[in-house]
């Protein structure tokens, strides 16, 4: 069936057909291929994507990037090329790709925004050369993410730079203390610097290196890295990028995802999900959910296409979120059931 569809799309010359063809090929290659591709297959597929990527629709580009971001099934030239895209497209590659080159990560760290640097700082492993550049160019959120990432490797020059900055930033001092409390090797590196009578070492931190109680007290000043942990769906941890793509392609049901978030009582994630599904701003959706305009809430949720039972569960959670009674939920669900759909359901772009 899928082969027939691919052959059909290959015969159509419109750009939309080309986009759909490459999207389906990418999905089959990244997710459905049960064996590892040969080197020849890897180079052929990566070459195809490189050749046509700029001709594809934006939504298809995002689909391809998200599916390929975590895989080793593509070549380094393709991963490096994807890392050059605008941030909404390259973020998954910068944070997750195991094949993007260190040279490209350093280049992006030097030339792009703090959003790019923050994505790189959250990689499973951040080598010393990349850490050096991130410390030199990044603001506090980037440095904080590096210190809270067990996979970040710090050379002495990066540690010295952090010590200088920590002298005037209590949050950063707390992040250094927290890393020391959790990483004996990192703590030993700071001890080594301290033993050289380095004038850059904050005296408070220097005294705490051999005093766990004081170190814990300083570490309490640290600010948590607010990275998106994604969503656990069916026992599998998916990034929000991956959730978006799988809903758009029909692999995941919007309603099932919503029910999962309702069970977790995660209104922030629900706002994110609904806003992306309907192409609205997060603030607009949150304001609607927080308002007293029950009709507006019903119309918004009707447009997502969820059934009345799911809507009832949403209303009960919304009442809990707002701190109000839920006695009127049954009547609102009945009204929802009899409402006309405000328009055809939109999906992720």
C-alpha positions in Angstrom: 0.0 0.0 0.0 2.7 2.5 1.0 4.7 1.5 -2.1 1.7 2.2 -4.4 1.3 5.6 -2.7 5.0 6.5 -3.2 4.8 5.5 -6.9 1.6 7.6 -7.3 3.3 10.6 -5.8 6.4 10.1 -7.9 4.3 10.5 -11.1 2.9 13.8 -10.0 5.0 16.9 -10.8 3.4 19.4 -8.5 5.6 20.7 -5.6 3.1 19.5 -3.0 3.4 16.0 -4.3 7.1 16.2 -4.2 6.9 17.4 -0.6 4.6 14.5 0.4 6.8 12.0 -1.4 9.9 13.0 0.5 7.9 13.2 3.8 6.7 9.6 3.4 10.1 8.4 2.4 11.6 10.0 5.4 9.0 8.5 7.7 9.6 5.0 6.3 13.4 5.4 6.4 13.6 6.9 9.9 10.9 5.0 11.7 9.8 1.9 9.8 13.0 0.4 8.5 13.5 -2.6 10.8 17.2 -3.0 10.0 20.1 -0.5 10.0 20.6 1.0 6.5 23.8 0.2 4.6 26.3 3.0 4.0 25.1 3.2 0.4 21.5 3.6 1.5 22.5 6.2 4.0 24.3 8.3 1.4 21.6 7.9 -1.2 18.8 8.9 1.2 20.8 11.8 2.7 21.8 13.0 -0.8 18.1 13.0 -1.9 17.1 15.1 1.1 19.9 17.5 0.5 19.0 18.0 -3.1 15.3 18.8 -2.6 15.2 20.2 1.0 14.9 23.9 -0.1 12.1 23.0 -2.5 9.9 21.5 0.2 7.0 23.0 2.1 7.9 24.3 5.6 5.6 21.8 7.4 7.4 18.9 5.5 10.8 20.3 6.4 9.8 20.3 10.1 8.5 16.7 9.7 11.8 15.5 8.1 14.0 17.3 10.6 12.2 16.0 13.7 12.2 12.4 12.4 15.9 12.5 11.5 17.1 14.5 14.5 17.9 11.6 16.8 19.0 9.1 14.2 22.4 7.9 13.0 20.8 6.9 9.7 21.8 10.2 8.0 25.2 11.5 7.0 27.1 14.2 8.7 26.8 16.6 5.7 23.0 16.4 5.9 23.0 16.9 9.7 25.3 19.9 9.4 23.0 21.3 6.6 19.9 20.9 8.8 21.7 22.7 11.7 21.8 25.8 9.5 18.0 26.1 9.2 16.0 28.7 11.1 15.7 27.9 14.8 12.2 26.2 14.7 13.7 23.7 12.2 17.2 23.2 13.5 16.5 23.0 17.3 15.9 19.2 17.3 19.2 18.6 15.4 21.2 20.9 17.6 19.9 19.3 20.8 19.8 15.6 19.7 21.6 14.7 16.5 24.4 12.2 17.2 26.0 12.8 13.8 26.2 16.6 13.6 29.8 17.7 13.6 31.6 19.4 16.5 32.8 22.0 14.0 29.2 22.9 13.1 28.2 23.0 16.8 31.1 25.4 17.4 30.1 27.6 14.4 26.5 27.8 15.5 27.6 28.6 19.1 29.6 31.5 17.8 27.3 32.9 15.2 23.7 32.2 16.1 21.4 33.2 19.0 21.2 32.2 22.7 18.3 30.0 21.7 20.7 28.0 19.5 23.3 27.9 22.2 20.8 26.7 24.8 19.7 23.8 22.6 23.4 22.8 22.2 24.0 23.1 25.9 21.3 20.4 26.6 22.9 17.7 24.3 23.6 14.3 25.9 27.3 15.1 25.5 28.9 18.5 25.0 32.6 18.3 24.3 35.1 20.7 25.9 35.6 22.6 22.6 31.9 23.3 22.3 31.6 24.2 26.1 34.5 26.7 25.7 32.5 28.6 23.0 29.2 28.4 24.8 30.8 29.8 28.0 32.4 32.6 26.0 29.2 33.6 24.2 26.3 32.4 26.3 24.1 34.2 28.8 23.1 32.8 32.2 20.5 30.3 30.9 23.1 28.7 28.7 25.8 28.5 31.4 23.2 27.2 33.9 22.1 24.4 31.4 25.7 23.4 30.9 26.4 23.1 34.6 23.2 21.0 35.2 24.1 18.8 32.2 26.1 15.7 33.3 27.4 15.4 29.8 29.1 18.8 29.7 32.9 18.6 29.7 34.7 21.6 31.2 38.3 22.5 30.4 40.3 24.7 32.9 39.8 27.8 30.8 36.0 27.4 30.9 36.0 26.8 34.6 38.1 30.0 35.1 35.6 32.0 33.0 32.7 30.6 35.1 34.5 31.5 38.4 34.9 35.1 37.2 31.3 35.4 36.3 30.1 33.7 39.5 31.8 36.4 41.5 29.0 38.7 40.6 26.1 36.3 40.1 24.7 34.3 43.0 22.6 32.1 40.7 25.8 31.0 38.9 27.6 30.5 42.1 24.8 28.2 43.2 24.9 26.3 39.9 28.7 25.7 40.4 28.1 24.5 44.0 25.3 22.2 42.8 27.5 20.7 40.1 30.2 20.2 42.8 27.7 18.4 45.1 26.7 16.1 42.3 30.0 15.5 40.4 33.1 14.5 42.3 35.3 15.0 39.3 34.1 18.6 38.8 34.6 19.3 42.5 38.2 17.9 42.2 38.9 20.2 39.3 37.8 23.2 41.3 40.0 22.0 44.2 43.0 21.8 41.9 42.3 25.4 40.8 41.9 26.5 44.5 45.3 24.9 45.4 47.1 27.1 42.9 45.9 30.2 45.0 43.9 31.3 42.0 42.5 34.8 42.8 39.5 34.1 40.6 38.0 31.6 43.0 35.1 33.1 45.0 36.1 32.7 48.7 32.7 31.4 49.7 32.9 28.6 47.2 36.5 27.8 48.0 35.7 27.3 51.7 32.7 25.1 50.8 34.7 22.6 48.6 35.5 20.6 51.8 32.3 21.3 53.7 29.3 19.5 52.4 26.8 21.4 54.5 28.1 24.8 53.3 28.2 23.5 49.7 24.6 22.4 49.9 23.5 25.8 51.3 25.2 27.6 48.4 23.7 25.1 45.9 20.2 26.1 47.1 20.7 29.4 45.2 20.8 27.5 41.9 17.9 28.0 39.4 16.5 24.9 37.7 17.0 24.6 34.0 13.5 24.8 32.6 14.0 22.5 29.7 11.0 20.8 28.2 11.1 17.2 29.2 8.6 16.3 26.6 5.7 13.9 27.1 5.6 10.2 28.0 3.2 8.5 25.6 2.6 4.8 25.8 5.8 4.4 27.8 7.9 6.3 25.2 9.4 9.7 26.0 8.7 12.1 23.1 9.8 15.7 22.6 7.1 18.2 21.9 8.5 18.4 18.4 7.9 14.7 17.9 4.4 14.9 19.4 3.5 17.7 16.9 4.8 15.7 13.9 3.1 12.5 14.9 -0.3 14.2 15.5 0.0 15.9 12.1 0.8 12.7 10.3 -2.0 10.8 12.1 0.4 8.5 14.0 -0.9 9.9 17.3 -4.4 11.1 18.2 -4.8 14.7 19.5 -7.6 13.5 21.7 -5.4 10.7 23.3 -2.6 13.2 23.9 -5.0 15.6 25.5 -6.4 12.8 27.8 -2.8 11.9 28.8 -2.2 15.5 29.8 -5.5 15.7 31.7 -4.4 12.7 33.7 -1.1 14.5 34.5 -3.1 17.7 35.3 -0.6 19.6 33.2 -2.4 22.8 32.1 0.8 24.3 30.6 1.2 21.4 28.3 -2.5 21.5 27.4 -2.3 25.1 26.5 0.8 24.3 24.3 -1.0 21.4 22.6 -4.2 23.3 21.8 -2.4 26.4 20.6 -0.3 24.4 18.2 -3.2 22.3 17.0 -5.2 25.4 16.2 -2.3 27.7 15.2 -3.0 30.2 18.0 -0.8 32.0 20.4 -0.2 30.3 23.8 -1.3 33.5 25.6 -4.6 33.6 23.7 -5.5 30.0 24.6 -4.5 30.4 28.2 -6.5 33.7 28.5 -9.6 31.9 27.1 -9.2 29.0 29.5 -8.8 31.4 32.4 -11.8 33.6 31.5 -15.4 33.3 32.6 -16.5 33.0 28.9 -17.7 29.4 28.9 -19.0 29.7 25.4 -15.6 30.8 24.1 -14.0 27.8 25.8 -16.6 25.5 24.2 -16.1 26.9 20.8 -12.3 26.7 21.1 -12.4 23.1 22.2 -15.1 22.2 19.6 -12.6 23.3 16.9 -10.1 20.8 18.2 -12.5 18.0 17.4 -12.5 16.3 20.8 -15.6 14.4 21.9 -18.0 15.4 24.6 -16.6 12.9 27.2 -13.1 14.3 26.8 -14.5 17.8 26.9 -16.2 16.9 30.2 -12.9 15.7 31.7 -11.3 18.9 30.5 -13.9 21.1 32.1 -13.5 19.3 35.5 -9.8 19.8 35.4 -10.3 23.5 34.3 -12.6 24.0 37.3 -9.9 22.6 39.6 -7.2 24.7 37.9 -9.3 27.9 38.4 -10.3 26.9 41.9 -14.1 27.0 41.2 -16.9 24.5 41.6 -17.8 22.0 38.9 -21.6 21.8 39.5 -22.3 23.2 36.0 -20.1 20.8 34.0 -22.9 18.4 33.0 -25.0 21.2 31.5 -21.9 22.6 29.7 -21.1 19.2 28.3 -24.7 18.9 27.0 -24.4 22.3 25.3 -21.1 21.2 23.8 -22.7 18.0 22.4 -25.4 20.0 20.6 -23.1 22.7 19.2 -22.4 22.9 15.5 -18.7 22.6 14.6 -17.4 26.2 14.0 -15.3 25.0 11.0 -13.2 22.3 9.6 -10.6 21.0 12.1 -7.2 22.5 11.6 -4.0 20.6 12.3 -0.3 21.4 13.0 1.5 23.3 10.4 
